[in-house]
Amino acid sequence: MGRGRTDGDSWGPASSVGATATMVATSRAVASQGPEPLLDDPLADPLVRAVGMEPFTRILDGEVDFEDDPLFSRERRREQITVRTRFFDEFFVGATAEGVRQAVILASGLDTRGYRLPWPAGTVVYEIDQPQVIAFKTDTLAGLGAAPTAERRAIAVDLREDWPAALRDGGFDATQPTAWSAEGLLPYLPPEAQDRLFDHVTALSAPGSRLATEHVPDPNAFSDERLRRISERWQRLGFGLDAADLFYRGERNIVVDYLTTHGWEVKTYPARDLYARNGFEFPEEEMAATFGELSYVSATRR
């Protein structure tokens, strides 16, 4: 277990794991800026500003420059978050195009898909996260006059608790196919909790359900060296947390193998292929050193 984590810890968008969600929203906001934006996420910027963490607002305002960093320059960060965001956006759009009308965003953070994707009529989008995070995002977006583009149901519960019961209480129908996303989530769960998460998702998934997540083939991917690299980059932003205090360590099951043996048909999309698909040059050496052989995963319940 990470040195800074406890079994019952909680957070808002400006603390602990929640601050990393704000960091991701900051990247989406930056990728949405300029005359040639790579993304279209107009709500990311006001959400980040409402959190009020100075390092992130300085990034939004272009006051932070890491052009000497081959992976962390402004353009590299724009490309990295664009690859990730487009993958999950296209996953949900594709699932609903094939008739799925129920979506669950696990650890939704400051994700705005419930407000910006073109959900078909009758789609219900469930967002699950810590109560403080859910309350902050819901209230802030309401204050901005933002309206969901689907029927959005916010489920305020810790994923280490009995979230399936909370989801059912919110109206979730386990007899209907569901599109699930677990984006940027797994390293923040203990290895056994990762297995429980996928066990719960499997139990709640009718045939034809879909799941999108990330996959690193090395079960010990979060080495001291990789966490040091991540922490150094965070600290250069003025973000004073140590990745070793947030990520859970220890050998864990390989995502692709676990899903395959639990009734899912799995496809993997190496990050380098998605970079090429989006017209970006893949930063081979730095990506491998910092994130390992990252792939994205799309799975269908058999």
C-alpha positions as CSV (number, residue, x, y, z in Angstrom):
1,M,0.0,0.0,0.0
2,G,1.2,3.5,-0.7
3,R,2.9,5.2,2.2
4,G,0.4,8.1,2.2
5,R,-2.8,6.1,1.8
6,T,-5.1,4.6,4.4
7,D,-8.1,2.3,3.9
8,G,-10.6,5.0,4.8
9,D,-9.0,8.1,3.3
10,S,-11.1,10.5,1.4
11,W,-10.5,13.6,-0.7
12,G,-12.0,16.6,-2.6
13,P,-10.8,18.1,-5.9
14,A,-7.9,20.0,-4.2
15,S,-6.4,17.2,-2.1
16,S,-4.7,13.8,-2.4
17,V,-6.0,11.7,-5.3
18,G,-8.6,14.4,-6.1
19,A,-5.9,16.8,-7.0
20,T,-4.7,14.4,-9.7
21,A,-8.2,14.6,-11.2
22,T,-7.9,18.3,-11.3
23,M,-4.5,17.9,-13.0
24,V,-6.1,15.8,-15.7
25,A,-8.9,18.4,-16.2
26,T,-6.2,21.1,-16.5
27,S,-4.6,19.1,-19.3
28,R,-8.0,18.8,-21.1
29,A,-8.5,22.5,-20.7
30,V,-5.1,23.3,-22.2
31,A,-5.8,21.0,-25.1
32,S,-9.0,22.9,-25.7
33,Q,-7.3,26.2,-25.9
34,G,-6.1,28.2,-28.9
35,P,-7.1,28.7,-32.5
36,E,-6.4,25.1,-33.3
37,P,-7.7,23.2,-30.2
38,L,-7.2,19.4,-30.0
39,L,-10.2,18.9,-27.8
40,D,-13.5,20.6,-27.2
41,D,-14.0,20.6,-23.4
42,P,-15.2,24.1,-22.6
43,L,-16.2,23.2,-19.0
44,A,-12.7,22.0,-18.0
45,D,-11.3,25.5,-17.6
46,P,-14.0,26.9,-15.3
47,L,-14.0,23.7,-13.2
48,V,-10.2,23.9,-12.6
49,R,-10.4,27.6,-11.8
50,A,-13.2,26.9,-9.3
51,V,-11.0,24.4,-7.5
52,G,-8.6,27.3,-6.9
53,M,-5.2,25.6,-6.9
54,E,-2.7,28.2,-8.1
55,P,-0.3,25.8,-9.9
56,F,-3.2,24.7,-12.2
57,T,-4.5,28.1,-12.9
58,R,-1.0,29.2,-13.8
59,I,-0.9,26.4,-16.3
60,L,-4.2,27.5,-17.8
61,D,-2.9,31.0,-18.1
62,G,0.3,29.9,-19.9
63,E,2.6,31.0,-17.1
64,V,4.3,27.6,-16.8
65,D,6.8,26.5,-19.5
66,F,8.5,23.1,-19.6
67,E,9.6,23.1,-23.2
68,D,12.9,21.5,-22.1
69,D,11.1,18.4,-21.0
70,P,10.6,15.9,-23.9
71,L,7.4,14.5,-22.4
72,F,6.1,17.3,-20.3
73,S,6.2,20.3,-22.7
74,R,2.9,22.0,-23.3
75,E,2.4,20.4,-26.7
76,R,3.3,16.9,-25.5
77,R,0.9,17.3,-22.6
78,R,-1.8,18.4,-25.1
79,E,-1.1,15.4,-27.3
80,Q,-1.0,12.9,-24.4
81,I,-4.4,14.0,-22.9
82,T,-5.9,14.2,-26.4
83,V,-5.0,10.5,-27.2
84,R,-6.5,9.4,-23.8
85,T,-9.6,11.6,-24.0
86,R,-10.5,10.7,-27.6
87,F,-10.1,7.0,-26.9
88,F,-12.7,7.1,-24.1
89,D,-15.0,9.6,-25.9
90,E,-15.0,7.3,-29.0
91,F,-15.6,4.3,-26.8
92,F,-18.8,5.8,-25.4
93,V,-20.0,7.2,-28.7
94,G,-19.4,3.8,-30.3
95,A,-21.3,1.9,-27.5
96,T,-24.3,4.1,-27.8
97,A,-24.3,3.9,-31.6
98,E,-24.7,0.1,-31.1
99,G,-27.7,0.6,-28.8
100,V,-26.3,0.8,-25.3
101,R,-28.3,3.3,-23.3
102,Q,-26.7,3.0,-19.8
103,A,-23.2,4.3,-19.0
104,V,-21.1,4.2,-15.8
105,I,-18.1,6.5,-15.3
106,L,-16.1,5.0,-12.4
107,A,-14.0,7.6,-10.5
108,S,-15.5,10.3,-12.6
109,G,-13.5,13.2,-11.1
110,L,-13.9,16.4,-13.1
111,D,-14.9,14.4,-16.2
112,T,-17.5,16.3,-18.3
113,R,-18.7,13.6,-20.7
114,G,-22.1,13.7,-19.1
115,Y,-22.3,17.3,-20.3
116,R,-20.5,17.3,-23.6
117,L,-20.9,14.0,-25.4
118,P,-23.8,13.6,-27.9
119,W,-25.7,10.9,-25.9
120,P,-28.8,9.5,-27.6
121,A,-32.2,10.2,-26.2
122,G,-32.9,7.9,-23.3
123,T,-29.3,7.4,-22.2
124,V,-28.6,7.4,-18.4
125,V,-25.1,8.3,-17.4
126,Y,-24.0,7.3,-13.8
127,E,-21.0,9.1,-12.3
128,I,-19.4,7.5,-9.3
129,D,-16.8,9.2,-7.1
130,Q,-16.1,10.5,-3.6
131,P,-18.9,12.5,-2.1
132,Q,-16.8,15.7,-1.9
133,V,-15.8,15.4,-5.6
134,I,-19.4,14.7,-6.7
135,A,-20.8,17.6,-4.8
136,F,-18.1,20.1,-6.0
137,K,-18.6,19.2,-9.7
138,T,-22.4,19.1,-9.5
139,D,-22.7,22.4,-7.7
140,T,-20.1,24.2,-9.8
141,L,-21.5,23.1,-13.2
142,A,-25.0,24.0,-12.0
143,G,-23.7,27.4,-11.1
144,L,-22.2,27.8,-14.6
145,G,-25.6,27.0,-16.1
146,A,-24.3,23.8,-17.7
147,A,-26.9,21.2,-18.5
148,P,-26.2,17.4,-18.9
149,T,-26.7,16.0,-22.4
150,A,-28.1,12.8,-20.9
151,E,-29.9,11.8,-17.8
152,R,-27.0,12.2,-15.3
153,R,-27.2,10.4,-12.0
154,A,-24.4,11.2,-9.5
155,I,-23.5,8.3,-7.1
156,A,-21.5,9.6,-4.2
157,V,-19.6,6.6,-2.8
158,D,-16.0,5.4,-2.4
159,L,-15.1,2.6,-4.8
160,R,-13.6,0.7,-2.0
161,E,-17.1,0.5,-0.4
162,D,-20.3,-1.2,-1.6
163,W,-20.7,0.9,-4.7
164,P,-22.8,-1.7,-6.5
165,A,-25.5,-1.3,-3.9
166,A,-25.3,2.5,-4.2
167,L,-25.5,2.2,-8.0
168,R,-28.6,0.0,-7.8
169,D,-30.2,2.4,-5.4
170,G,-29.6,5.1,-8.0
171,G,-31.7,3.1,-10.5
172,F,-29.0,1.1,-12.3
173,D,-30.5,-1.8,-14.3
174,A,-28.2,-4.8,-14.4
175,T,-30.3,-6.6,-17.0
176,Q,-29.4,-3.9,-19.6
177,P,-26.1,-3.7,-21.4
178,T,-23.8,-1.0,-19.9
179,A,-20.8,0.9,-21.1
180,W,-18.2,1.2,-18.3
181,S,-15.1,3.3,-18.1
182,A,-12.3,3.1,-15.6
183,E,-10.0,5.9,-16.8
184,G,-6.8,6.7,-14.9
185,L,-8.1,4.8,-11.9
186,L,-6.4,1.5,-11.3
187,P,-3.1,2.6,-9.8
188,Y,-5.1,4.4,-7.0
189,L,-6.7,1.1,-6.0
190,P,-5.0,-1.7,-3.9
191,P,-4.3,-4.8,-6.1
192,E,-7.1,-6.7,-4.4
193,A,-9.5,-3.8,-4.8
194,Q,-8.7,-3.7,-8.6
195,D,-9.8,-7.4,-8.8
196,R,-13.0,-6.6,-6.8
197,L,-13.8,-3.7,-9.1
198,F,-13.7,-5.9,-12.2
199,D,-15.6,-8.7,-10.3
200,H,-18.4,-6.2,-9.5
201,V,-18.4,-4.8,-13.1
202,T,-18.6,-8.3,-14.5
203,A,-21.5,-9.3,-12.1
204,L,-23.4,-6.1,-13.1
205,S,-22.8,-6.5,-16.8
206,A,-25.5,-8.0,-19.0
207,P,-24.2,-9.7,-22.2
208,G,-23.1,-7.0,-24.7
209,S,-21.8,-4.7,-22.1
210,R,-18.6,-2.9,-22.8
211,L,-15.7,-1.7,-20.7
212,A,-12.8,0.7,-21.4
213,T,-9.7,1.0,-19.3
214,E,-5.9,1.1,-19.4
215,H,-3.5,-1.8,-19.4
216,V,0.2,-2.0,-18.4
217,P,1.5,-5.5,-19.0
218,D,4.1,-5.3,-16.2
219,P,2.3,-6.2,-12.9
220,N,5.1,-4.3,-11.0
221,A,4.9,-1.3,-13.3
222,F,5.0,1.3,-10.6
223,S,8.6,1.0,-9.7
224,D,10.5,3.5,-7.5
225,E,12.1,5.0,-10.6
226,R,8.8,5.5,-12.5
227,L,7.2,7.0,-9.4
228,R,10.2,9.3,-9.0
229,R,9.8,10.5,-12.5
230,I,6.1,11.2,-12.1
231,S,6.7,13.0,-8.8
232,E,9.4,15.2,-10.2
233,R,7.1,16.3,-13.0
234,W,4.3,17.0,-10.5
235,Q,6.7,19.0,-8.3
236,R,7.9,21.1,-11.2
237,L,4.3,22.2,-11.6
238,G,4.3,23.3,-7.9
239,F,2.1,20.3,-7.0
240,G,3.6,19.1,-3.8
241,L,2.5,15.5,-3.6
242,D,4.6,12.4,-4.0
243,A,3.3,9.7,-6.4
244,A,4.6,7.1,-4.0
245,D,2.1,8.4,-1.4
246,L,-0.9,8.1,-3.7
247,F,-0.3,4.9,-5.8
248,Y,-0.8,1.5,-4.3
249,R,2.2,-0.7,-4.8
250,G,2.7,-4.5,-5.1
251,E,2.1,-7.0,-7.8
252,R,-1.4,-7.0,-9.3
253,N,-3.2,-9.0,-11.8
254,I,-2.7,-8.0,-15.5
255,V,-5.9,-6.3,-16.7
256,V,-6.1,-8.0,-20.1
257,D,-5.6,-11.5,-18.6
258,Y,-8.0,-11.0,-15.7
259,L,-10.8,-9.7,-18.0
260,T,-10.3,-12.5,-20.5
261,T,-10.6,-15.2,-17.9
262,H,-13.7,-13.5,-16.4
263,G,-15.9,-13.6,-19.5
264,W,-14.8,-10.5,-21.5
265,E,-13.6,-10.4,-25.1
266,V,-10.7,-8.0,-25.0
267,K,-9.0,-5.7,-27.5
268,T,-5.8,-3.7,-26.8
269,Y,-4.7,-0.5,-28.4
270,P,-1.0,0.3,-27.8
271,A,-0.5,4.0,-27.0
272,R,2.0,4.3,-29.8
273,D,-0.7,3.2,-32.3
274,L,-3.2,5.7,-31.0
275,Y,-0.6,8.5,-31.2
276,A,-0.1,7.6,-34.9
277,R,-3.9,7.4,-35.4
278,N,-4.2,11.0,-34.1
279,G,-1.3,12.2,-36.2
280,F,1.2,12.7,-33.3
281,E,4.8,11.5,-33.0
282,F,5.1,8.9,-30.2
283,P,7.7,9.9,-27.5
284,E,9.0,6.3,-27.3
285,E,11.8,6.5,-24.8
286,E,10.2,8.9,-22.3
287,M,6.7,7.3,-22.4
288,A,8.2,3.8,-21.8
289,A,10.4,5.1,-19.0
290,T,7.6,6.9,-17.2
291,F,4.4,5.0,-18.0
292,G,5.7,1.6,-19.2
293,E,4.2,-0.1,-22.3
294,L,0.8,1.5,-21.9
295,S,-2.1,0.3,-23.9
296,Y,-5.8,1.2,-23.8
297,V,-8.4,-1.6,-23.5
298,S,-11.9,-2.1,-24.9
299,A,-13.7,-5.2,-23.8
300,T,-17.1,-6.7,-24.5
301,R,-19.0,-9.0,-22.1
302,R,-19.6,-12.4,-23.7
